[in-house]
């Protein structure tokens, strides 16, 4: 079974934690963990102690305690390391409109996370060989800012707790597109749920500074591919509009902020996968999935991983981004793609391998 370590606030390792179940959720949304144990196995934990699974990003500071006498349980939890990055803000320097960064990716990450969490977070000195100049969205979170910066360069964020360094290490890693070689389906013992939602906003009316007829008004639209522009694509019954009120905003800030707002409200497609896989796909990497009943195929980045342990069994659930590429292939075509001849050939090949 997985070892969960308890370390002092300074990182000094103390002991392994006894537990009956755990739940770590990491990603772009919820970033929290909860570890449950019987009441008679409880050992006192100092505030702000570090709780983690070594060499992974599953862990965080001890910030939450729950007791339940009816279920004879005690649970501890808090924000994950990734969640802590979501609670820091990148603010524009005094006298400037935007915060910016220029330089090599790992150097930028190291500087940002060490300034935000001295003694707890660090970065890598190793260079990726990739340099970038980037302007952050005003008052974005440290997590969102670094994620966007890295994505702009084709990279994602890697987070691991290093027990020897006694620190959380954040680094830049190239995004890997597994969709061509891994296509999850029910045939792979993968349980999944799919939601296609076309009720999202596709026309955002943005209101900025000024009063009445003098108020700045900008219209932003979403096209069939999910791209945002100022050209309308959907009309009449297919137009879904909403107001975005940003009083005092200049035209430039209104358009930029309105686009960010619209990205969160356009069509929300969702795909969740629970599976047992030898390959641990990381947040930010791209995978593909197919539903043979409805004929839909999905290609999207992993945005959330939920790792649970119940009754001694560990299961990982992956949630894909709502920014998905979806294609529907007629079911009849999928059935024809596997001919009787090909099935016989596969069976013959399996017999030959068994004979060897």
C-alpha positions as CSV (number, residue, x, y, z in Angstrom):
1,X,0.0,0.0,0.0
2,X,1.1,3.6,-0.6
3,X,3.1,5.2,2.2
4,X,1.9,8.6,3.3
5,X,4.5,10.6,5.2
6,X,4.1,13.1,8.0
7,X,6.9,15.7,8.2
8,X,7.4,18.7,10.6
9,X,6.7,22.2,9.3
10,X,10.4,22.5,8.4
11,X,10.3,19.3,6.4
12,X,11.9,16.9,8.9
13,X,10.4,13.5,8.2
14,X,8.6,12.1,11.2
15,X,6.6,8.9,10.4
16,X,4.3,7.1,8.1
17,X,0.6,7.8,8.6
18,X,-1.9,5.0,9.3
19,X,-5.0,5.4,7.2
20,X,-8.1,3.6,6.0
21,X,-8.7,5.7,2.9
22,X,-7.5,8.8,1.1
23,X,-8.7,11.2,-1.6
24,X,-6.3,13.5,-3.4
25,X,-7.7,15.8,-6.2
26,X,-5.3,17.8,-8.2
27,X,-5.8,19.9,-11.3
28,X,-7.3,23.1,-12.6
29,X,-10.3,23.2,-10.3
30,X,-10.6,21.5,-6.9
31,X,-7.1,21.0,-5.3
32,X,-7.5,19.4,-1.9
33,X,-6.8,16.2,-0.1
34,X,-8.5,14.2,2.8
35,X,-7.0,11.3,4.6
36,X,-9.2,9.2,6.9
37,X,-8.3,6.8,9.7
38,X,-10.0,5.0,12.6
39,X,-10.1,7.2,15.8
40,X,-7.9,4.7,17.7
41,X,-5.1,5.2,15.2
42,X,-5.0,9.0,15.5
43,X,-1.6,10.5,16.4
44,X,-1.3,14.2,17.0
45,X,-0.1,16.4,14.1
46,X,1.5,19.8,14.5
47,X,-0.2,22.7,12.6
48,X,1.3,23.3,9.1
49,X,3.0,19.9,9.1
50,X,3.7,18.5,5.6
51,X,1.7,15.4,4.5
52,X,2.8,13.8,1.3
53,X,3.5,10.8,-0.9
54,X,7.2,11.0,-1.8
55,X,8.0,11.7,-5.4
56,X,4.5,12.7,-6.3
57,X,2.4,15.9,-6.1
58,X,-0.1,14.2,-3.8
59,X,0.3,16.1,-0.6
60,X,0.1,19.5,1.1
61,X,0.2,21.3,4.4
62,X,-2.0,20.1,7.3
63,X,-4.8,22.6,7.5
64,X,-8.0,20.7,8.2
65,X,-9.3,18.3,10.8
66,X,-12.6,16.4,10.8
67,X,-13.8,14.0,13.5
68,X,-16.9,11.7,13.3
69,X,-17.8,9.6,16.4
70,X,-20.7,7.9,14.6
71,X,-18.3,6.5,11.9
72,X,-15.4,6.2,14.4
73,X,-13.1,8.2,12.1
74,X,-10.7,11.1,12.1
75,X,-9.7,12.9,8.8
76,X,-7.0,15.4,8.1
77,X,-6.5,17.5,4.9
78,X,-6.0,20.8,3.3
79,X,-4.9,22.3,0.0
80,X,-2.6,20.3,-2.3
81,X,0.7,21.9,-3.4
82,X,-1.0,22.8,-6.7
83,X,-3.9,24.3,-4.7
84,X,-1.4,26.5,-2.8
85,X,-0.2,27.9,-6.1
86,X,-3.9,28.9,-6.8
87,X,-4.0,31.0,-3.7
88,X,-1.2,33.4,-4.7
89,X,-1.8,36.4,-7.1
90,X,0.5,37.8,-9.7
91,X,-0.1,41.6,-9.4
92,X,1.3,44.2,-11.8
93,X,4.3,46.0,-10.4
94,X,3.7,49.5,-9.0
95,X,3.2,52.0,-11.9
96,X,2.8,49.3,-14.5
97,X,-0.3,47.9,-16.2
98,X,0.8,44.3,-16.4
99,X,3.2,41.8,-14.8
100,X,5.6,40.3,-17.3
101,X,8.4,37.8,-17.3
102,X,11.2,37.1,-19.7
103,X,13.8,34.3,-19.7
104,X,14.2,30.6,-19.6
105,X,11.2,28.6,-18.4
106,X,12.6,26.9,-15.3
107,X,14.3,30.1,-14.2
108,X,11.0,32.0,-14.3
109,X,9.2,29.2,-12.4
110,X,12.0,29.0,-9.7
111,X,12.0,32.7,-9.1
112,X,8.2,32.9,-8.9
113,X,7.5,29.9,-6.6
114,X,10.5,30.6,-4.2
115,X,9.3,34.2,-3.8
116,X,5.7,33.0,-3.0
117,X,6.7,30.1,-0.7
118,X,10.2,30.6,0.6
119,X,11.6,27.4,2.2
120,X,8.7,25.3,1.0
121,X,8.8,25.5,-2.9
122,X,11.7,25.6,-5.3
123,X,12.4,25.1,-9.0
124,X,15.0,23.5,-11.1
125,X,18.3,25.1,-12.1
126,X,18.4,22.9,-15.1
127,X,17.6,24.8,-18.3
128,X,14.9,23.7,-20.7
129,X,16.6,25.6,-23.5
130,X,13.4,27.5,-24.1
131,X,13.2,31.2,-23.4
132,X,10.0,33.3,-23.6
133,X,8.7,36.8,-23.1
134,X,5.2,36.8,-21.6
135,X,2.6,39.2,-20.3
136,X,0.3,37.9,-17.6
137,X,-3.4,38.6,-17.3
138,X,-4.0,41.3,-14.7
139,X,-4.2,39.8,-11.2
140,X,-4.2,36.2,-12.3
141,X,-3.3,33.4,-9.8
142,X,0.3,32.2,-9.7
143,X,-1.0,28.8,-11.0
144,X,-3.0,30.2,-13.9
145,X,-0.2,32.5,-14.8
146,X,2.5,29.9,-14.9
147,X,0.3,27.4,-16.6
148,X,-0.6,29.9,-19.4
149,X,3.1,30.9,-19.8
150,X,4.2,27.3,-20.1
151,X,1.3,26.3,-22.5
152,X,2.4,29.2,-24.7
153,X,5.7,27.4,-25.1
154,X,4.2,23.9,-25.4
155,X,5.1,22.9,-21.9
156,X,3.2,21.9,-18.7
157,X,3.9,22.2,-15.0
158,X,5.4,19.3,-13.1
159,X,5.1,19.2,-9.3
160,X,6.8,16.7,-7.0
161,X,7.7,16.6,-3.4
162,X,11.4,15.9,-2.9
163,X,12.0,14.4,0.6
164,X,15.8,14.9,0.3
165,X,15.4,18.6,-0.5
166,X,12.5,18.9,1.9
167,X,10.8,21.0,-0.7
168,X,8.1,21.0,-3.4
169,X,9.8,21.1,-6.8
170,X,8.0,22.8,-9.7
171,X,9.4,22.5,-13.2
172,X,8.6,22.8,-16.9
173,X,8.0,19.6,-18.9
174,X,7.1,19.3,-22.5
175,X,3.4,18.5,-23.1
176,X,3.0,15.0,-24.5
177,X,0.2,14.1,-27.0
178,X,-0.7,10.5,-26.3
179,X,-3.9,10.6,-28.4
180,X,-2.3,8.8,-31.4
181,X,-1.0,5.9,-29.3
182,X,-3.6,5.7,-26.4
183,X,-7.3,5.7,-27.1
184,X,-9.2,4.8,-24.0
185,X,-12.4,2.9,-24.3
186,X,-14.6,0.4,-22.4
187,X,-12.5,-2.4,-24.0
188,X,-9.6,-1.3,-21.9
189,X,-11.4,-1.7,-18.5
190,X,-11.9,2.0,-18.5
191,X,-15.1,3.4,-17.0
192,X,-16.0,6.8,-18.4
193,X,-18.7,9.4,-18.5
194,X,-19.2,11.9,-21.2
195,X,-21.2,15.2,-21.2
196,X,-21.7,17.3,-24.4
197,X,-23.2,20.6,-23.5
198,X,-24.1,23.1,-26.2
199,X,-25.9,25.6,-24.0
200,X,-22.8,27.7,-23.3
201,X,-22.6,31.4,-24.0
202,X,-21.5,32.3,-27.6
203,X,-22.2,36.0,-27.5
204,X,-20.8,38.2,-24.7
205,X,-21.8,41.8,-24.5
206,X,-19.1,43.6,-22.6
207,X,-19.8,46.9,-20.8
208,X,-16.8,49.0,-19.7
209,X,-16.3,52.6,-18.5
210,X,-18.6,55.5,-19.2
211,X,-22.3,56.2,-18.8
212,X,-25.4,55.5,-20.9
213,X,-24.7,56.2,-24.6
214,X,-21.1,57.1,-23.8
215,X,-20.4,53.7,-22.2
216,X,-17.8,51.5,-23.9
217,X,-19.6,48.4,-25.4
218,X,-17.8,45.5,-27.1
219,X,-19.3,42.3,-28.5
220,X,-17.3,39.1,-28.3
221,X,-18.4,35.9,-30.2
222,X,-17.6,32.2,-30.2
223,X,-17.4,30.3,-33.4
224,X,-18.1,26.6,-34.1
225,X,-14.5,25.7,-33.2
226,X,-14.6,27.6,-29.9
227,X,-12.5,30.5,-31.1
228,X,-13.3,34.0,-29.8
229,X,-13.5,37.0,-32.1
230,X,-15.6,40.0,-32.8
231,X,-17.4,38.3,-35.7
232,X,-20.7,36.7,-35.1
233,X,-21.2,33.1,-36.1
234,X,-24.4,32.0,-34.3
235,X,-27.7,33.8,-34.9
236,X,-31.4,33.5,-34.0
237,X,-32.3,30.4,-31.9
238,X,-28.6,29.4,-31.8
239,X,-27.4,32.7,-30.3
240,X,-26.9,32.5,-26.6
241,X,-26.0,35.9,-25.1
242,X,-25.0,37.3,-21.8
243,X,-23.9,40.6,-20.2
244,X,-20.4,41.1,-18.8
245,X,-20.3,44.3,-16.6
246,X,-16.8,45.6,-16.0
247,X,-17.4,49.1,-14.9
248,X,-14.4,51.4,-15.4
249,X,-12.5,49.2,-17.8
250,X,-10.8,50.7,-20.8
251,X,-11.6,49.2,-24.2
252,X,-8.4,47.2,-24.3
253,X,-8.9,45.8,-20.8
254,X,-12.5,45.1,-21.5
255,X,-11.8,43.0,-24.5
256,X,-9.0,41.0,-22.8
257,X,-11.0,40.4,-19.6
258,X,-14.2,39.7,-21.5
259,X,-12.4,37.0,-23.6
260,X,-11.2,35.4,-20.3
261,X,-14.8,35.5,-19.0
262,X,-16.2,34.0,-22.2
263,X,-13.8,31.1,-22.2
264,X,-15.2,30.0,-18.9
265,X,-18.8,30.2,-20.1
266,X,-18.8,28.7,-23.6
267,X,-19.9,25.2,-24.4
268,X,-18.8,22.9,-21.6
269,X,-18.0,19.4,-22.7
270,X,-16.8,17.0,-20.1
271,X,-15.2,13.6,-20.2
272,X,-14.1,11.7,-17.0
273,X,-12.2,8.4,-17.1
274,X,-11.6,5.9,-14.3
275,X,-9.0,3.3,-15.3
276,X,-6.2,1.1,-14.3
277,X,-3.2,2.0,-16.4
278,X,0.5,1.3,-16.3
279,X,1.1,4.7,-17.7
280,X,0.5,7.6,-15.4
281,X,-0.6,10.4,-17.7
282,X,0.2,13.9,-16.3
283,X,-2.0,17.0,-16.0
284,X,-1.6,18.9,-19.2
285,X,-0.8,15.9,-21.4
286,X,-3.2,15.0,-24.2
287,X,-5.1,11.8,-24.5
288,X,-7.9,10.3,-26.7
289,X,-11.0,8.4,-25.8
290,X,-13.8,6.7,-27.8
291,X,-17.3,5.8,-26.9
292,X,-18.3,2.9,-29.3
293,X,-22.0,3.2,-28.5
294,X,-22.5,6.9,-29.4
295,X,-19.7,7.0,-31.9
296,X,-17.9,10.0,-30.3
297,X,-14.2,10.3,-30.1
298,X,-12.6,12.9,-27.8
299,X,-9.1,14.4,-27.8
300,X,-8.3,16.8,-24.9
301,X,-5.7,17.6,-22.2
302,X,-5.9,16.1,-18.8
303,X,-7.0,18.8,-16.4
304,X,-7.7,16.9,-13.2
305,X,-6.5,13.7,-11.5
306,X,-8.5,12.2,-8.6
307,X,-6.6,9.5,-6.7
308,X,-8.6,7.5,-4.2
309,X,-7.8,4.6,-1.9
310,X,-10.8,2.6,-0.5
311,X,-10.6,-0.9,1.0
312,X,-6.9,-1.1,0.1
313,X,-7.6,-0.5,-3.7
314,X,-6.1,2.6,-5.3
315,X,-7.9,4.1,-8.3
316,X,-7.1,7.1,-10.5
317,X,-9.8,9.1,-12.2
318,X,-8.9,11.5,-15.0
319,X,-11.0,14.5,-16.0
320,X,-10.4,16.0,-19.5
321,X,-10.5,19.6,-20.4
322,X,-13.8,21.2,-21.6
323,X,-11.6,22.5,-24.4
324,X,-12.0,19.2,-26.3
325,X,-11.8,18.1,-29.9
326,X,-14.9,16.0,-30.6
327,X,-15.7,14.0,-33.6
328,X,-18.7,11.7,-34.2
329,X,-18.1,8.7,-36.3
330,X,-21.2,6.8,-37.4
331,X,-21.6,3.6,-35.4
332,X,-22.0,1.6,-38.7
333,X,-18.6,2.8,-39.9
334,X,-17.0,1.7,-36.6
335,X,-18.6,-1.7,-36.9
336,X,-17.3,-2.1,-40.5
337,X,-13.8,-1.0,-39.5
338,X,-13.4,-4.4,-37.7
339,X,-14.1,-7.0,-40.4
340,X,-14.5,-10.8,-39.7
341,X,-11.2,-11.4,-41.6
342,X,-9.4,-9.0,-39.3
343,X,-10.8,-10.8,-36.2
344,X,-9.7,-14.2,-37.6
345,X,-6.3,-12.7,-38.3
346,X,-6.0,-11.4,-34.7
347,X,-7.1,-14.8,-33.3
348,X,-4.5,-16.6,-35.5
349,X,-1.8,-14.2,-34.3
350,X,-2.8,-14.8,-30.6
351,X,-2.6,-18.6,-31.2
352,X,0.9,-18.3,-32.7
353,X,2.1,-16.2,-29.8
354,X,0.7,-18.8,-27.3
355,X,2.5,-21.6,-29.2
356,X,5.8,-19.7,-29.0
